[in-house]
Amino acid sequence: MADRNPAMRVTAMPADANAYGDIFGGWLMSLMDSGAGLVAARRAKGRAVTIAMDGVEFHKPVKVGDEVSVYAEITRVGRTSMTIETQAWRRERHSEGEELVTKASFTFVAIDDNGRPREVEQQEQHSG
């Protein structure tokens, strides 16, 4: 994924793993939610909350010491909501190779200070 910048990057630690050294799926989903949330907040120019997570697929395990990179891309913007396709990739500590471990689609809603949905500014489409 050298051509893209991750939304976030973290090293998996022993506290994030089960007795076999495999990282908990919930930890990985939390990391993906956080990365997608960073992208959603920038696009919404304010607070945005997760309302759904769909299509979670675990492809490979993550081990203690692996570097986990989360990539998040907005694929749809509605009046108050955004859909963000999110992928987690692992890189072994002493390697350059990366592999896809998990992907999911997150839906966020922009909210105001009272917790009510608010409109997300629509970006203009440029032709050329």
N, C-alpha and C positions, 0 to 999 in steps of 0.2 A: 504494500500500500504506500510505497514511497512517493507516489504522485499526489497524495492527499495528506492533510494535516488532521490528526485525531482530535476529537472533542476533548478527550482526556486520556491519560496514560498512567498506569499504576502497576506496581510489583505485587504479585500475590504472596501473602505471608502465611505462616503456619496457623495463625488464629482464624484464617479464612477457609481452612481445610478440614476435612473429616479425618478419621484415624488412618486412612490409607494415603493421605497426601493429595487427594483430589479436592479442588476448590468447590465449595458449596454453590449449587446453581442459583440460590437466592442471592448470594453475594454478587455473582456475575450479573444477575438481572438488576440489582440495585445500582451497580456501576453503570450499566447501560441506561437506566432511567436517569441517573445523574447527568451523564453525557448528553442525552437527548434533551434533558431539561435546560442545560446551558444553551443549546442551540435554540430551543423554543423561547427562552427568555430574551435572547438577543433579537430574534425575529419579532416577538411581541412587544419589544421595548418596555418590558415590565414583567410582572408576575404571570407565570403560566403554570398550571397544575396538570398532572397526569390524570386522565380519566379512563384510559384503556391501554392494554398491552395485548397485542394479537400475534399469532403466528410464531410463537417462540420455538426455535429449533436449536437443540444442542447437537453439534456435529462431532466435537472432540473434547476430551477433558482438559482442564487447566491444572497445572501442577504448582506446588509451592516454588517460588522463585521465578516463575514465568513473568514476563512483562506483558501486560494486557493493554491493548490499545482499542479504544472505542471510537468508531466512526459513525457520524450521524448526519443524515441528509433530509432536508424537508422535501417531501414529495407532493404535498397538497396543502393549500391554505384555504380555509373556508372563511365564513364571516367572523367566527370567534375561535375556531379551532385550527389545529395544524396536525398533519400526520408526518411522523419522522421515522424513516427507515434507519435502523440501527444495527451495526455489526460489531462484534468483539473478535479481535484477532490476538493470538498468542505468539510470543517469540521466546524460545528457550533462552535462559540467562546467558549462555555462551555461544549463541548462534545468531546468524543474520536472517535466517529463513522465518517467515511468518505463515500461520495457517488460521483459517476461519474456524472459530470454535462455537459461536452462537450468533443468531440474528433474530430480530423481532421488529414489529411495527408498533410505535407508541403514538397515542393521540393525546394532545395537550389542548387545554382551553385557556385562553388569556382571561385573567380576572382582574377586577378593580380592587381597591383597598377594602371594600366590604365583602369580598369573596364572590361577587356577581360577575357573570361572563361579560366581557367587553369586546368590542370589535378589534380585529387585527388589521392594521393598515395593509391595503393591497399594493403590491409593487407593480409599477408599470412595466408592461412588456415592450421591449425595444425590438424594432424590426430592422433588418439591415442585411 
